[in-house]
Amino acid sequence: MREFIRKYEIWVFLALGPVVNVIFVYSRTIGLVPKYLYNNGRFCVLLFFLICLVKYTRGNAGIKDIFKPMLNWRVSPKWYLFSLLFAFSVGAFTLLLKGLYSGVELTSILKTNFGVLNLRGVVALFVWAFLGEVVWVSYCIRELSKIINPFYASQIVGFVWTLWWIPIVILGEGVLPGIPILSLGIFMLGIAGMCTIVYGHSKSGICVLILQFTLNITLNALSISPSTGGIATFTAFSIVYYLTMLGFMYFMNPVKKFNLNRVQNI
Protein backbone atom coordinates (compact mmCIF):
# COMPACT_ATOMS: atom_id res chain seq x y z
CA MET A 1 0.00 0.00 0.00
CA ARG A 2 2.78 2.43 0.89
CA GLU A 3 4.50 1.85 -2.45
CA PHE A 4 1.26 2.43 -4.34
CA ILE A 5 0.55 5.67 -2.48
CA ARG A 6 4.16 6.80 -2.91
CA LYS A 7 4.01 6.13 -6.66
CA TYR A 8 0.70 7.93 -7.14
CA GLU A 9 1.05 10.47 -4.33
CA ILE A 10 -0.08 13.54 -6.26
CA TRP A 11 -3.10 11.74 -7.72
CA VAL A 12 -4.08 10.39 -4.30
CA PHE A 13 -4.04 13.92 -2.91
CA LEU A 14 -6.00 15.38 -5.82
CA ALA A 15 -8.61 12.63 -5.43
CA LEU A 16 -8.98 12.83 -1.65
CA GLY A 17 -8.41 16.56 -1.04
CA PRO A 18 -11.93 17.61 -2.11
CA VAL A 19 -13.41 14.65 -0.20
CA VAL A 20 -11.71 15.77 3.00
CA ASN A 21 -13.20 19.24 2.48
CA VAL A 22 -16.70 17.84 1.92
CA ILE A 23 -16.45 16.08 5.29
CA PHE A 24 -15.19 19.24 6.99
CA VAL A 25 -17.87 21.47 5.46
CA TYR A 26 -20.55 18.93 6.33
CA SER A 27 -19.28 18.99 9.91
CA ARG A 28 -19.85 22.73 9.87
CA THR A 29 -23.40 22.39 8.51
CA ILE A 30 -24.41 20.07 11.37
CA GLY A 31 -22.77 22.29 13.98
CA LEU A 32 -19.74 20.18 14.88
CA VAL A 33 -17.34 22.91 13.74
CA PRO A 34 -17.88 26.48 15.05
CA LYS A 35 -17.64 29.35 12.61
CA TYR A 36 -14.44 30.81 14.09
CA LEU A 37 -12.68 27.48 13.45
CA TYR A 38 -14.26 26.94 10.06
CA ASN A 39 -12.98 30.09 8.31
CA ASN A 40 -9.30 29.20 8.63
CA GLY A 41 -9.82 25.55 9.44
CA ARG A 42 -10.89 24.51 5.95
CA PHE A 43 -7.46 25.58 4.64
CA CYS A 44 -5.57 24.19 7.62
CA VAL A 45 -7.31 20.80 7.36
CA LEU A 46 -6.31 20.56 3.70
CA LEU A 47 -2.69 21.43 4.49
CA PHE A 48 -2.68 19.00 7.44
CA PHE A 49 -3.94 16.21 5.18
CA LEU A 50 -1.19 17.01 2.67
CA ILE A 51 1.50 17.02 5.36
CA CYS A 52 0.28 13.66 6.71
CA LEU A 53 0.27 12.15 3.21
CA VAL A 54 3.76 13.42 2.35
CA LYS A 55 5.07 12.39 5.77
CA TYR A 56 3.79 8.88 5.10
CA THR A 57 5.35 8.65 1.63
CA ARG A 58 8.56 10.72 1.87
CA GLY A 59 9.14 11.58 5.50
CA ASN A 60 10.31 14.92 6.85
CA ALA A 61 12.32 15.63 3.68
CA GLY A 62 9.10 15.64 1.69
CA ILE A 63 7.44 18.05 4.11
CA LYS A 64 10.39 20.44 3.84
CA ASP A 65 10.16 20.22 0.06
CA ILE A 66 6.53 21.41 0.15
CA PHE A 67 7.58 24.71 1.72
CA LYS A 68 10.83 25.11 -0.21
CA PRO A 69 9.47 27.58 -2.84
CA MET A 70 8.47 29.96 -0.02
CA LEU A 71 12.17 30.44 0.79
CA ASN A 72 13.08 31.68 -2.68
CA TRP A 73 12.89 35.47 -2.51
CA ARG A 74 15.90 36.34 -4.68
CA VAL A 75 14.05 36.85 -7.94
CA SER A 76 13.85 39.69 -10.42
CA PRO A 77 11.88 42.69 -9.06
CA LYS A 78 9.73 42.55 -12.20
CA TRP A 79 8.03 39.41 -10.88
CA TYR A 80 7.17 41.09 -7.60
CA LEU A 81 5.75 44.05 -9.52
CA PHE A 82 3.88 41.80 -11.95
CA SER A 83 2.36 39.76 -9.13
CA LEU A 84 1.36 42.91 -7.28
CA LEU A 85 -0.40 44.60 -10.21
CA PHE A 86 -1.76 41.77 -12.34
CA ALA A 87 -5.12 41.06 -10.68
CA PHE A 88 -5.98 44.73 -10.17
CA SER A 89 -5.13 45.46 -13.82
CA VAL A 90 -7.38 42.66 -15.08
CA GLY A 91 -10.15 43.80 -12.74
CA ALA A 92 -9.88 47.41 -13.91
CA PHE A 93 -9.87 46.30 -17.56
CA THR A 94 -13.01 44.23 -16.97
CA LEU A 95 -14.78 47.21 -15.46
CA LEU A 96 -13.69 49.39 -18.37
CA LEU A 97 -15.28 46.90 -20.75
CA LYS A 98 -18.42 46.93 -18.60
CA GLY A 99 -18.53 50.71 -18.72
CA LEU A 100 -18.09 50.82 -22.49
CA TYR A 101 -20.77 48.16 -22.97
CA SER A 102 -23.33 49.62 -20.58
CA GLY A 103 -22.58 53.29 -21.16
CA VAL A 104 -21.96 53.91 -17.46
CA GLU A 105 -19.53 56.70 -16.64
CA LEU A 106 -16.07 55.19 -16.18
CA THR A 107 -15.15 57.33 -13.18
CA SER A 108 -18.03 55.86 -11.21
CA ILE A 109 -17.53 52.26 -12.28
CA LEU A 110 -13.81 52.25 -11.43
CA LYS A 111 -14.23 53.46 -7.88
CA THR A 112 -12.29 51.47 -5.29
CA ASN A 113 -13.46 50.64 -1.80
CA PHE A 114 -10.52 49.53 0.33
CA GLY A 115 -12.50 50.60 3.39
CA VAL A 116 -14.30 47.24 3.41
CA LEU A 117 -10.99 45.59 4.33
CA ASN A 118 -10.24 45.91 8.02
CA LEU A 119 -7.01 44.59 9.52
CA ARG A 120 -8.56 41.29 10.55
CA GLY A 121 -9.96 40.77 7.07
CA VAL A 122 -6.65 41.55 5.37
CA VAL A 123 -4.80 39.13 7.65
CA ALA A 124 -7.37 36.43 6.89
CA LEU A 125 -7.01 36.98 3.12
CA PHE A 126 -3.22 36.78 3.46
CA VAL A 127 -3.37 33.55 5.48
CA TRP A 128 -5.79 31.99 2.99
CA ALA A 129 -3.53 33.00 0.10
CA PHE A 130 -0.50 31.52 1.89
CA LEU A 131 -2.15 28.19 2.67
CA GLY A 132 -3.63 27.97 -0.81
CA GLU A 133 -0.26 28.71 -2.42
CA VAL A 134 1.50 26.01 -0.43
CA VAL A 135 -1.07 23.32 -1.22
CA TRP A 136 -2.17 24.05 -4.77
CA VAL A 137 1.00 25.57 -6.25
CA SER A 138 4.09 24.68 -4.23
CA TYR A 139 2.87 21.10 -4.07
CA CYS A 140 0.17 20.24 -6.60
CA ILE A 141 1.22 22.22 -9.66
CA ARG A 142 4.92 21.68 -9.01
CA GLU A 143 4.55 17.91 -8.55
CA LEU A 144 2.12 17.41 -11.42
CA SER A 145 4.31 19.46 -13.78
CA LYS A 146 7.07 16.89 -13.27
CA ILE A 147 5.08 14.32 -15.21
CA ILE A 148 2.84 16.28 -17.60
CA ASN A 149 2.82 19.59 -19.48
CA PRO A 150 2.58 22.52 -17.01
CA PHE A 151 -0.49 23.96 -18.75
CA TYR A 152 -2.39 20.68 -18.49
CA ALA A 153 -1.15 20.33 -14.92
CA SER A 154 -2.53 23.76 -14.08
CA GLN A 155 -5.93 22.95 -15.57
CA ILE A 156 -6.19 19.65 -13.71
CA VAL A 157 -5.30 21.42 -10.47
CA GLY A 158 -7.72 24.23 -11.30
CA PHE A 159 -10.51 21.69 -11.82
CA VAL A 160 -9.80 19.95 -8.50
CA TRP A 161 -9.45 23.35 -6.82
CA THR A 162 -12.96 24.14 -8.08
CA LEU A 163 -14.27 20.88 -6.64
CA TRP A 164 -12.71 21.84 -3.32
CA TRP A 165 -14.50 25.23 -3.37
CA ILE A 166 -17.96 23.95 -4.41
CA PRO A 167 -19.10 22.75 -0.94
CA ILE A 168 -17.92 26.06 0.54
CA VAL A 169 -19.85 28.04 -2.07
CA ILE A 170 -22.97 25.95 -1.45
CA LEU A 171 -22.65 26.52 2.31
CA GLY A 172 -22.10 30.24 1.67
CA GLU A 173 -19.76 30.95 4.60
CA GLY A 174 -16.29 32.44 4.21
CA VAL A 175 -16.73 33.06 0.50
CA LEU A 176 -18.06 35.83 -1.73
CA PRO A 177 -21.84 35.32 -1.84
CA GLY A 178 -23.67 34.49 -5.04
CA ILE A 179 -20.83 32.93 -7.05
CA PRO A 180 -22.16 30.69 -9.88
CA ILE A 181 -20.38 27.32 -10.03
CA LEU A 182 -19.61 27.63 -13.76
CA SER A 183 -18.08 31.09 -13.31
CA LEU A 184 -16.12 29.77 -10.33
CA GLY A 185 -14.72 26.96 -12.47
CA ILE A 186 -13.54 29.32 -15.20
CA PHE A 187 -12.04 31.59 -12.55
CA MET A 188 -10.14 28.79 -10.80
CA LEU A 189 -8.75 27.48 -14.09
CA GLY A 190 -7.45 30.98 -14.82
CA ILE A 191 -6.00 31.32 -11.34
CA ALA A 192 -4.20 27.98 -11.53
CA GLY A 193 -2.80 28.89 -14.94
CA MET A 194 -1.46 32.27 -13.78
CA CYS A 195 0.07 30.70 -10.68
CA THR A 196 1.82 28.21 -12.95
CA ILE A 197 3.21 30.97 -15.16
CA VAL A 198 4.49 33.06 -12.25
CA TYR A 199 5.97 30.08 -10.43
CA GLY A 200 7.46 28.59 -13.60
CA HIS A 201 9.42 31.76 -14.32
CA SER A 202 10.22 32.92 -10.80
CA LYS A 203 10.43 29.60 -8.88
CA SER A 204 9.23 31.68 -5.95
CA GLY A 205 6.27 30.81 -3.79
CA ILE A 206 6.43 34.35 -2.44
CA CYS A 207 5.59 35.80 -5.86
CA VAL A 208 2.64 33.43 -6.18
CA LEU A 209 1.55 34.39 -2.67
CA ILE A 210 1.57 38.07 -3.65
CA LEU A 211 -0.35 37.25 -6.83
CA GLN A 212 -3.04 35.44 -4.86
CA PHE A 213 -3.18 37.95 -2.02
CA THR A 214 -3.66 40.90 -4.37
CA LEU A 215 -6.33 38.92 -6.22
CA ASN A 216 -8.22 38.52 -2.94
CA ILE A 217 -7.85 42.25 -2.27
CA THR A 218 -9.03 43.10 -5.79
CA LEU A 219 -12.17 40.98 -5.45
CA ASN A 220 -13.11 42.97 -2.35
CA ALA A 221 -11.92 46.46 -3.33
CA LEU A 222 -13.29 46.64 -6.88
CA SER A 223 -16.93 46.18 -7.84
CA ILE A 224 -16.44 42.82 -9.53
CA SER A 225 -17.77 40.34 -6.98
CA PRO A 226 -21.35 39.06 -7.41
CA SER A 227 -22.51 41.08 -4.39
CA THR A 228 -21.02 44.40 -5.52
CA GLY A 229 -20.86 44.24 -9.31
CA GLY A 230 -23.38 41.53 -10.06
CA ILE A 231 -23.08 37.98 -11.32
CA ALA A 232 -22.56 39.12 -14.92
CA THR A 233 -19.60 41.28 -13.89
CA PHE A 234 -17.97 38.49 -11.93
CA THR A 235 -18.49 36.09 -14.81
CA ALA A 236 -16.94 38.60 -17.20
CA PHE A 237 -14.00 39.04 -14.84
CA SER A 238 -13.54 35.26 -14.70
CA ILE A 239 -13.54 35.00 -18.49
CA VAL A 240 -11.17 37.95 -18.96
CA TYR A 241 -8.84 36.53 -16.31
CA TYR A 242 -8.86 33.13 -18.02
CA LEU A 243 -8.31 34.55 -21.52
CA THR A 244 -5.50 36.76 -20.23
CA MET A 245 -3.91 33.69 -18.66
CA LEU A 246 -4.09 31.88 -22.00
CA GLY A 247 -2.34 34.79 -23.67
CA PHE A 248 0.47 34.78 -21.12
CA MET A 249 0.65 30.99 -21.28
CA TYR A 250 1.15 31.19 -25.05
CA PHE A 251 3.78 33.91 -25.06
CA MET A 252 5.49 32.98 -21.77
CA ASN A 253 4.98 29.22 -21.75
CA PRO A 254 6.71 27.94 -18.60
CA VAL A 255 7.20 24.42 -19.99
CA LYS A 256 10.92 24.99 -20.63
CA LYS A 257 11.35 26.35 -17.12
CA PHE A 258 9.75 23.27 -15.59
CA ASN A 259 11.73 20.96 -17.88
CA LEU A 260 14.96 22.66 -16.78
CA ASN A 261 13.94 22.16 -13.18
CA ARG A 262 13.34 18.45 -13.83
CA VAL A 263 16.85 18.07 -15.24
CA GLN A 264 18.35 19.88 -12.26
CA ASN A 265 16.41 17.63 -9.84
CA ILE A 266 17.68 14.55 -11.61
Stockholm file with secondary structure:
# STOCKHOLM 1.0

chainA/1-266         MREFIRKYEIWVFLALGPVVNVIFVYSRTIGLVPKYLYNNGRFCVLLFFLICLVKYTRGNAGIKDIFKPMLNWRVSPKWYLFSLLFAFSVGAFTLLLKGLYSGVELTSILKTNFGVLNLRGVVALFVWAFLGEVVWVSYCIRELSKIINPFYASQIVGFVWTLWWIPIVILGEGVLPGIPILSLGIFMLGIAGMCTIVYGHSKSGICVLILQFTLNITLNALSISPSTGGIATFTAFSIVYYLTMLGFMYFMNPVKKFNLNRVQNI
#=GR chainA/1-266 SS CHHHHHHTHHHHHHHHHHHHHHHHHHHHHTTSSCHHHHHHHHHHHHHHHHHHHHHHHHHHHHHHHHHGGGGCCCSCHHHHHHHHHHHHHHHHHHHHHHHHHHTCCHHHHTCCCGGGCCHHHHHHHHHHHHHHIIIIIIIIIHHHTTTSCHHHHHHHHHHHHHHHHHHHHHHTSSSCTTCCHHHHHHHHHHHHHHHHHHHHHHCCHHHHHHHHHHHHHHHHHSTTSTTTTCHHHHHHHHHHHHHHHHHHHHHTCTHHHHHHHHHHHC
#=GC SS_cons         CHHHHHHTHHHHHHHHHHHHHHHHHHHHHTTSSCHHHHHHHHHHHHHHHHHHHHHHHHHHHHHHHHHGGGGCCCSCHHHHHHHHHHHHHHHHHHHHHHHHHHTCCHHHHTCCCGGGCCHHHHHHHHHHHHHHIIIIIIIIIHHHTTTSCHHHHHHHHHHHHHHHHHHHHHHTSSSCTTCCHHHHHHHHHHHHHHHHHHHHHHCCHHHHHHHHHHHHHHHHHSTTSTTTTCHHHHHHHHHHHHHHHHHHHHHTCTHHHHHHHHHHHC
//
